Amino acid sequence: AVVSTQSTGVVMSAELEAMFKSMLVGKVPELWAAKSYPSLKPLGSYVIDLLARLKFFQQWISKGIPKVFWLSGFYFTQSFLTGATQNFARKYQIPIDHLTFDFQVMESEETMEAKPDDGVYVYGLFIEGAVWDRENMQMGEAAPKILYDTIPVVWLKPVEKKDLSKEGVYEAPVYKTSERRGTLSTTGHSTNFVMFMLLKSDLPQEHWINRGVALLTQLDD
């Protein structure tokens, strides 16, 4: 707010001054961050990212349900994932608490020709500490000095928990930011951790755990 006094004229409040100082150094103001989705981006990149999110939802409204969802664009990602499992549960009359996701990485990077019969296609994920080997369609060692790699479209397929196989996969944690930590919200969900995603691998879990491999919905730049 702007404070007005007779002796000094118009001056900035402490909150407005703090916002001004943050903008001067290209940082997202605390007043914004307190109401925002988690982000470690500088101010310029944050605004570009915010506008991209608004565009994603506007296209959803004007053009209908997308064939592939931009997973990074959701404020409350867990709600979207719950919605995907609810649709499957209603379709096949299965209790939702009996369901989980299986995962299939597709060959396409961002688009698909049609929606899947069940589940959803998502894109926008990055892998830290490893790469996605597009030739063998499995996880691979990161190249020197390469910190991140993109993940192609992933098919999130609802399945019954009893039918999910965890053989030959790495349970990769998915985080919203590289900070990899958050707090529990009032809904009981983490503000940063999203889910575990099963990625095909011919190496044991410990190999990737030692390398700190995780998936991110956004980068810091």
C-alpha positions, 0 to 999 in steps of 0.5 A: 500500500502507499502511505500518505503523510502531510510532512513528507508527501507520498511514501511507500509502505514497507511491503511496497518497498520490499517489492520494489527492491526485489524487482530491482535485482530481478527477484520474485517479490515475497508478496507474490511468492507467498501466493504463487506456485513453487518456483526458483526462477528469476523474475523475468523467467517467472513472468514468462512461465506464468504467462505460459501457464495462463495460455495453457489453460486458456487454450484448454477452455477455448479448444477443449481438453488437450491430447497432451497435458503440460504437467508443469503448468498445474498449480496443484498437480496432485488434484489433476492426477486424482482427477485422472484416476477418478475418471478411470475408477468411474469408467470401470467401477473400481474403488479409487483407493485400489488404483495407482499409475503405471508409466510409459515413456512415448517416442514423441517429445511433446505432442500425440495424435490422439488422447489415450483410451485410459489415463492421460498423456503429459509432457514438460518433465526434466530429469536431473542426474541422468538422461532418457536414452531415446534409442533404447527407451530407458534411463541412461548415464548423463553426459559430462557437464550435462545437468538436465535432460528432457523427458518425452511424453509420458503416458500415465496409465491407471492400474490396480495396485495389485497389477503394478510391476516394479521390476526393471524400473527406477522409482524416480521422485518428481518434484516441482523445483530443484529444491527437492523439499517442501512443507505439508499443505492443508490437503496433506500433500507436499508443496514440492513433491508430486509423486514417484514415476516408474522409469524403465532401467536395466540398472538397480535402484541403488545406482540411480539413488546414488546419483540423486536422480529425480524428475523436475517439472521446471528448471531454475532458469 
